[in-house]
Amino acid sequence: MGTDNGQSDAAGMGAMPWLGDLKKMAEKFALPGFDIAALVEWQRKDMEALAEANRQVYEGVQALVSRRNEILQETLAQWQAAMQGFASGEGMSKQTETARQQVEKAVADFRELSQLEAQARNNAWKVMQDRMQENLSNLQKLLQPK
């Protein structure tokens, strides 16, 4: 997320030009003992963490939708095959077994989709949690008597 200060400032300012405006405004009203660069870097890292969390959510939702569509296609194909078997006069016991397998598969598919959704949520939360922990650590350092 961060590299050396010069590189990260340049990257952060390009991606988020308002940080440059914030820095200029803060320098204009310079307060003694107030590190403007640290404040701007702090905000840049917050925005990066938020962007990463959003990326994690987006990728998770894409994976979830893609897998759901695959499952739907598989299920439709299996139901079509089952209906053809029913039309051809296959035994009732075979139809019952097929129905049981379909219910088991539906439960497994639902479990898989739930796990994909939970993983996407957890990945995004981890990014934000890590950044909040870093913010708390930075705040503790700032509050230390000098």
C-alpha positions in Angstrom: 0.0 0.0 0.0 2.8 2.4 0.8 6.2 2.9 -0.6 8.6 5.6 0.3 7.1 9.0 1.1 8.0 10.7 -2.2 6.6 8.0 -4.4 3.5 7.5 -2.4 2.8 11.3 -2.3 3.1 11.5 -6.1 0.9 8.4 -6.6 -1.6 9.6 -4.1 -1.8 13.1 -5.5 -2.4 11.8 -9.0 -5.1 9.4 -8.0 -6.7 11.8 -5.5 -6.0 15.4 -6.5 -8.0 16.8 -3.6 -5.2 15.6 -1.3 -2.9 18.1 -2.9 -5.5 20.8 -2.3 -5.8 19.8 1.3 -2.0 19.9 1.7 -1.8 23.4 0.1 -4.6 24.7 2.3 -3.0 23.2 5.5 0.4 24.7 4.6 -1.2 28.1 4.2 -2.5 27.9 7.7 0.6 26.2 9.1 0.3 25.2 12.7 3.4 24.7 14.8 4.0 21.0 15.5 1.4 19.8 13.0 2.8 17.5 10.4 0.8 18.2 7.2 2.6 15.5 5.2 1.6 12.9 7.8 -2.0 14.0 7.7 -2.1 13.8 3.9 -0.4 10.4 3.9 -2.9 9.2 6.5 -5.8 10.3 4.3 -4.2 8.8 1.2 -3.8 5.4 3.0 -7.4 5.6 4.2 -8.6 6.1 0.6 -6.4 3.3 -0.7 -7.8 1.0 2.0 -11.4 1.9 1.0 -10.6 1.4 -2.7 -9.1 -2.0 -1.9 -12.1 -3.0 0.1 -14.4 -1.9 -2.7 -12.3 -3.9 -5.2 -12.5 -7.0 -2.9 -16.3 -6.6 -2.7 -16.6 -6.1 -6.5 -14.5 -9.2 -7.3 -16.4 -11.2 -4.7 -19.8 -10.2 -6.2 -18.5 -11.0 -9.7 -17.4 -14.5 -8.6 -20.7 -15.0 -6.8 -22.8 -14.0 -9.8 -20.6 -16.1 -12.2 -20.9 -19.2 -10.0 -24.6 -18.7 -9.5 -25.1 -18.5 -13.3 -23.0 -21.7 -13.8 -25.1 -23.5 -11.2 -28.3 -22.3 -12.8 -27.2 -23.6 -16.2 -26.2 -26.9 -14.7 -29.5 -27.2 -12.9 -31.5 -26.5 -16.0 -29.6 -29.0 -18.0 -30.1 -31.6 -15.3 -33.9 -30.9 -15.0 -34.2 -31.1 -18.8 -32.5 -34.5 -18.7 -34.8 -35.6 -15.9 -37.9 -34.5 -17.8 -36.8 -36.4 -20.9 -36.3 -39.5 -18.7 -39.8 -39.0 -17.3 -41.2 -38.6 -20.8 -39.5 -41.8 -22.0 -41.2 -43.8 -19.3 -38.3 -44.6 -17.0 -39.2 -46.1 -13.7 -40.5 -44.0 -10.8 -37.6 -45.1 -8.6 -35.1 -43.6 -11.0 -37.1 -40.3 -10.9 -37.2 -40.3 -7.1 -33.4 -40.9 -7.0 -32.8 -38.1 -9.5 -35.0 -35.7 -7.4 -33.1 -36.6 -4.2 -29.8 -36.0 -5.9 -31.1 -32.6 -7.2 -32.1 -31.6 -3.7 -28.7 -32.6 -2.3 -27.0 -30.6 -5.1 -29.1 -27.6 -4.5 -28.2 -27.6 -0.8 -24.5 -28.0 -1.7 -24.7 -25.2 -4.3 -26.4 -22.9 -1.8 -23.7 -23.7 0.8 -21.0 -22.9 -1.8 -22.6 -19.6 -2.8 -23.0 -18.6 0.9 -19.3 -19.4 1.4 -18.3 -17.2 -1.6 -20.4 -14.3 -0.3 -18.9 -14.7 3.2 -15.4 -14.8 1.8 -15.9 -11.6 -0.2 -17.3 -9.8 2.9 -14.5 -11.1 5.1 -11.8 -10.0 2.6 -13.2 -6.5 2.4 -13.7 -6.2 6.2 -10.0 -7.4 6.7 -8.7 -4.6 4.6 -10.7 -2.0 6.5 -9.9 -3.6 9.9 -6.2 -3.5 9.1 -6.4 0.1 8.2 -8.3 1.0 11.3 -5.7 -0.8 13.4 -3.0 1.2 11.7 -5.0 4.4 12.3 -5.2 3.5 16.0 -1.5 2.9 16.2 -0.8 6.2 14.4 -3.1 8.0 16.8 -1.4 6.5 19.8 2.0 7.7 18.5 0.6 11.2 17.9 -0.8 11.4 21.5 2.5 10.3 23.1 4.1 13.2 25.0 7.2 14.5 23.2 
